[in-house]
Amino acid sequence: MSTTDQQSPEGSATDSGQSENAIELREVAGLSQGQIVRRRFVRHRGAMVAIVVLSFVVVLAFSSVGIAGWTGWWRFTPNELNPIVNGGEPTLMFPAWLGGDAGIWFHWGLHPFGQDEIGRDVFARVMRGTQTSLIITATVGLVATGVGILVGALAGFNRGRTDDILMRITDLVITMPVIVIGAVLGQLAGGNNPLIFGTFLGLITWTTLARLVRGDFLTLREREFVDAARVAGASNSRIMFKHMLPNAIGVIIVNTTLLMSSAILLETALSYLGVGIKAPATSLGLLISQYQEAFSTRPWLFWWPGLMIVIIALSINFIGDGLRDAFDPRQKRIPSERKMAKAMLVDGSAARASTTTVQPPMQGGNAGLGPS
Amino acid sequence: MAIDTSDAVPSTAPARTPVLSVRDLGVDFYVDGQWYPAATGVSYDVFPGEVLAIVGESGSGKTQSSMSLLGLLPQNGRAKGSAKLGDRELLGMSAQKLRQVRGKEIAVIFQEPMTALNPVYTVGFQIIETLRTHFDIGPKEARDRALELLRLVEIPDPDRRIDAYPHQLSGGQRQRAMIAQALACDPKLLIADEPTTALDVTVQAEILKLMRDLRTRIDSGIVLITHDMGVVADLADKIIVMKDGRVVEEGSSLSIFTEPTHPYTIKLLDAVPHLGRSADALAVETAQAETSGTTAVDRSTPQATDGPVRETVLEAKDMVIEYPGRRRQPAFRAVDGVSLSLKQGEVVGLVGESGSGKTTIGRAVVGLLPVTSGELRIVGQNMVGASANDLKPLRSKVGIVFQDPGSSLNPRLPIGESIGEPLFLHRGVKGAEMSRAVERLLDQVQLPRAMRNRYPHELSGGQRQRVGIARSLALEPQLLVADEPTSALDVSVQATVLELFQDLQREHGFACLFISHDLAVVEMLSDRIAVMHNGRLVEIGDTAQVVNHPKDSYTQRLLAAVPVPDPVAQQERRLTRDALLEAQRDELERAEIARADELTVASETADLDAHGITDQGAGGHTTGRGF
């Protein structure tokens, strides 16, 4: 057989490289896994819009009323009492092209989101509430991810007794009603520090992630590269965190985003019940709870915090969606029919353009030939 | 719709109209805003009762061009040209009409029966489903027909197997069930996409035999897609060779094998490892036989090439490896009383079917599996009951090359890091020193240095396996375990990888335990060959002796099953194989009975991966080992 292949090393290497699955590789050639994921993510329109919206909300919430010692650019603070203007109604007016009556641009006025019955500026309060809710969401995300990964990784990697014990603990946490536990823990933790409150919420919401990571680790540990690392002499923790964890990152990131969007709703629910964040601090849920009696008389007190909750939860969900698509290699983007036909026409270089028979539209739905 | 299940060969139809005629077929894929051709200008005819083989490497467009006939291209694929089934145009046919053609007139046998059969339904259900989709028949009638089909494909005990789930059948039986399903509606055209690639050699021989029998009985055209020239030689009447989406050569089976004209065809034929090529080895063997009369199990026989006394790097005595049972299931003994030894610089090939325990031995040698009892010493380290700490120093002395290069490299690490990892862990090599070491290793396996920053998914199978070899050699091990390093690769790629492997072995002089199911590959590389069967070592001896004068009956069967890429020689081999199986029939039946007893005792739920179930073939002809 030595007579067959006396090529140069480079030649044989590139030769074999071209012959196998060359077409499928064309899309990912020269890119690292991270770059591929990033590329797919950037192409996900919903996720990109959501990222822009979410960043805008974050910047707005933190810069307008400031944080810690800094006061921000907005002219009112959340708790100062102001003389009531315009009966407390929002002074914000939409421009004409949005069906309002403010000419060609927004009219902001003194209190764009209105005032509550004692004259506090709703915009300032909503921004402060958003701030708190965002901090809680992020903390829950961090804590739950940390605990979830640790428990899941240990259980999935060690199997056997460790797995049994850890998973029974997980089951125990799952069976406890989150609202009740959250209420008790929130109460104990003292209700005006969002960091502590978020940490406690994180400590009861890690279960889903732990189970998913465990499942992933159970399959990953059977992969040959784990054996390869073990033969190379890698320690258990190195195998777990250097080799297996990066391969489970897709599941983890996607789940964290979903967890975070449910965390913001959980915080809202707890605060609404009066067991979450306490005045003088405020959060979106607390705002809704405080203003619920004013629903019929001053509905705007209700709109704005509600709107923020929807915006934040939706954006996080969209980002999670985009990430899931980006990390899932099985999700091939199906190019649109029009695009494909166009590309075929443009590609006149090959004789293909003249003789082509692009599939005619089919009756009876998609038969694997392409979208009908 | 009935297929003649008797042995009588139907008189061949005089009218020679092609079942399928393909003209100028092209397949394009839309990737990233551009169309790339996967196949262009493919033309061929398939006549009834004829086997057309489409040969080529992965990515040559052979599978995609055939799948386009059925409208089974991925959504970003388009077919053009013309493919006529009888007088109907297949390309551009409406989905509804196409559905009637699929399964009924064109059937497909897929490569991997485990994934092509639905695991939650019984095989009987799946055959009946096909039947009842296309014909207006009652469930009982359909079941009878399904039984008839299972009998046709020579599944042992069809009355019981019809209600078996795919996982309860062995690989060969699954493939038979797939074939039965494909034949259910008496298709005019059968597309067999690498039907035997996932199977063991002995099973492959059985499936090929079955397909050969069938073509005379069912009179349909068969398109055989494969890269294995041995299979082609066994079955095909006509061959087309594809490379990079184009047909580079076509002709009758005999003419392609005897006088290939296109350089690619020649290269492809040369790349196939022939069995029994080692004529010089034969000479050595006869010389040895004259002097000492080598016995198979006698390991102490001094080797002719022996210089100074070489260090023993692997010493196993009555080694037993068991997979622990779970709950009610008893422990499974994968390796049973194996004795084996390897000296410095020696290459020993370990051959056997899947499930014979050869991979288990390989994993035990590198310390990935505990040895249950017996003795195993690797480079002086006792492996029985060794703790993780004891094994640490051993890690730098043994390496392993895994079977599937796609799975054995961490997809999230650039390959340079994968290669360098053992160096970092054992010697703490870092930075510039590490770069140099990685580059040196890449040079050794003939990969460009620039590849160190690439990720595994960007590499082809052959390149990935080179990376795997580089990693295993990073620490200059004294013993290397190669676990089927080329079975996942194309034949031509396999040739280059094996050559590289040989060079490296000569250069570095490591001892090597080469595990493979392919005798031809093992013959090429090894000094000695050990044959395993059902966890036991049935024969061990010098390569030439085992290949040319096998002593054990199982080795003889194994050797007889290997197809050679030469239609004439293959025909001869078939006959000798049938004779051999006939001669060993009694013994096989005894083994089967013993095994059946064992099975019933063991567990009902145990995997029925039955090796060696004697075929109760339809029509009363016994074909020996049916799978």
Boltz contact constraints between the chains, C-beta under 6 A:
constraints:
  - contact:
      token1: [A, 1]
      token2: [B, 495]
      max_distance: 6.0
  - contact:
      token1: [A, 4]
      token2: [B, 270]
      max_distance: 6.0
  - contact:
      token1: [A, 4]
      token2: [B, 271]
      max_distance: 6.0
  - contact:
      token1: [A, 4]
      token2: [B, 495]
      max_distance: 6.0
  - contact:
      token1: [A, 5]
      token2: [B, 496]
      max_distance: 6.0
  - contact:
      token1: [A, 9]
      token2: [B, 446]
      max_distance: 6.0
  - contact:
      token1: [A, 10]
      token2: [B, 448]
      max_distance: 6.0
  - contact:
      token1: [A, 12]
      token2: [B, 496]
      max_distance: 6.0
  - contact:
      token1: [A, 13]
      token2: [B, 447]
      max_distance: 6.0
  - contact:
      token1: [A, 16]
      token2: [B, 460]
      max_distance: 6.0
  - contact:
      token1: [A, 16]
      token2: [B, 462]
      max_distance: 6.0
  - contact:
      token1: [A, 16]
      token2: [B, 493]
      max_distance: 6.0
  - contact:
      token1: [A, 17]
      token2: [B, 460]
      max_distance: 6.0
  - contact:
      token1: [A, 17]
      token2: [B, 463]
      max_distance: 6.0
  - contact:
      token1: [A, 19]
      token2: [B, 57]
      max_distance: 6.0
  - contact:
      token1: [A, 19]
      token2: [B, 59]
      max_distance: 6.0
  - contact:
      token1: [A, 20]
      token2: [B, 58]
      max_distance: 6.0
  - contact:
      token1: [A, 20]
      token2: [B, 59]
      max_distance: 6.0
  - contact:
      token1: [A, 20]
      token2: [B, 460]
      max_distance: 6.0
  - contact:
      token1: [A, 20]
      token2: [B, 461]
      max_distance: 6.0
  - contact:
      token1: [A, 21]
      token2: [B, 59]
      max_distance: 6.0
  - contact:
      token1: [A, 22]
      token2: [B, 59]
      max_distance: 6.0
  - contact:
      token1: [A, 23]
      token2: [B, 29]
      max_distance: 6.0
  - contact:
      token1: [A, 23]
      token2: [B, 36]
      max_distance: 6.0
  - contact:
      token1: [A, 23]
      token2: [B, 38]
      max_distance: 6.0
  - contact:
      token1: [A, 26]
      token2: [B, 31]
      max_distance: 6.0
  - contact:
      token1: [A, 27]
      token2: [B, 31]
      max_distance: 6.0
  - contact:
      token1: [A, 27]
      token2: [B, 32]
      max_distance: 6.0
  - contact:
      token1: [A, 32]
      token2: [B, 455]
      max_distance: 6.0
  - contact:
      token1: [A, 33]
      token2: [B, 412]
      max_distance: 6.0
  - contact:
      token1: [A, 33]
      token2: [B, 455]
      max_distance: 6.0
  - contact:
      token1: [A, 223]
      token2: [B, 407]
      max_distance: 6.0
  - contact:
      token1: [A, 224]
      token2: [B, 402]
      max_distance: 6.0
  - contact:
      token1: [A, 224]
      token2: [B, 407]
      max_distance: 6.0
  - contact:
      token1: [A, 224]
      token2: [B, 408]
      max_distance: 6.0
  - contact:
      token1: [A, 225]
      token2: [B, 408]
      max_distance: 6.0
  - contact:
      token1: [A, 225]
      token2: [B, 409]
      max_distance: 6.0
  - contact:
      token1: [A, 225]
      token2: [B, 410]
      max_distance: 6.0
  - contact:
      token1: [A, 227]
      token2: [B, 368]
      max_distance: 6.0
  - contact:
      token1: [A, 228]
      token2: [B, 408]
      max_distance: 6.0
  - contact:
      token1: [A, 231]
      token2: [B, 366]
      max_distance: 6.0
  - contact:
      token1: [A, 231]
      token2: [B, 400]
      max_distance: 6.0
  - contact:
      token1: [A, 232]
      token2: [B, 421]
      max_distance: 6.0
  - contact:
      token1: [A, 232]
      token2: [B, 422]
      max_distance: 6.0
  - contact:
      token1: [A, 232]
      token2: [B, 425]
      max_distance: 6.0
  - contact:
      token1: [A, 233]
      token2: [B, 395]
      max_distance: 6.0
  - contact:
      token1: [A, 233]
      token2: [B, 425]
      max_distance: 6.0
  - contact:
      token1: [A, 233]
      token2: [B, 426]
      max_distance: 6.0
  - contact:
      token1: [A, 234]
      token2: [B, 425]
      max_distance: 6.0
  - contact:
      token1: [A, 243]
      token2: [B, 410]
      max_distance: 6.0
  - contact:
      token1: [A, 246]
      token2: [B, 412]
      max_distance: 6.0
  - contact:
      token1: [A, 247]
      token2: [B, 412]
      max_distance: 6.0
  - contact:
      token1: [A, 334]
      token2: [B, 75]
      max_distance: 6.0
  - contact:
      token1: [A, 335]
      token2: [B, 30]
      max_distance: 6.0
  - contact:
      token1: [A, 335]
      token2: [B, 76]
      max_distance: 6.0
  - contact:
      token1: [A, 340]
      token2: [B, 30]
      max_distance: 6.0
  - contact:
      token1: [A, 343]
      token2: [B, 35]
      max_distance: 6.0
  - contact:
      token1: [A, 344]
      token2: [B, 35]
      max_distance: 6.0
  - contact:
      token1: [A, 347]
      token2: [B, 35]
      max_distance: 6.0
  - contact:
      token1: [A, 356]
      token2: [B, 80]
      max_distance: 6.0
  - contact:
      token1: [A, 357]
      token2: [B, 80]
      max_distance: 6.0
  - contact:
      token1: [A, 360]
      token2: [B, 92]
      max_distance: 6.0
  - contact:
      token1: [A, 362]
      token2: [B, 94]
      max_distance: 6.0
  - contact:
      token1: [A, 362]
      token2: [B, 95]
      max_distance: 6.0
  - contact:
      token1: [A, 363]
      token2: [B, 94]
      max_distance: 6.0
  - contact:
      token1: [A, 364]
      token2: [B, 95]
      max_distance: 6.0
  - contact:
      token1: [A, 364]
      token2: [B, 96]
      max_distance: 6.0
  - contact:
      token1: [A, 367]
      token2: [B, 71]
      max_distance: 6.0
  - contact:
      token1: [A, 367]
      token2: [B, 95]
      max_distance: 6.0
  - contact:
      token1: [A, 367]
      token2: [B, 98]
      max_distance: 6.0
  - contact:
      token1: [A, 368]
      token2: [B, 71]
      max_distance: 6.0
  - contact:
      token1: [A, 368]
      token2: [B, 72]
      max_distance: 6.0
  - contact:
      token1: [A, 369]
      token2: [B, 71]
      max_distance: 6.0
  - contact:
      token1: [A, 370]
      token2: [B, 75]
      max_distance: 6.0
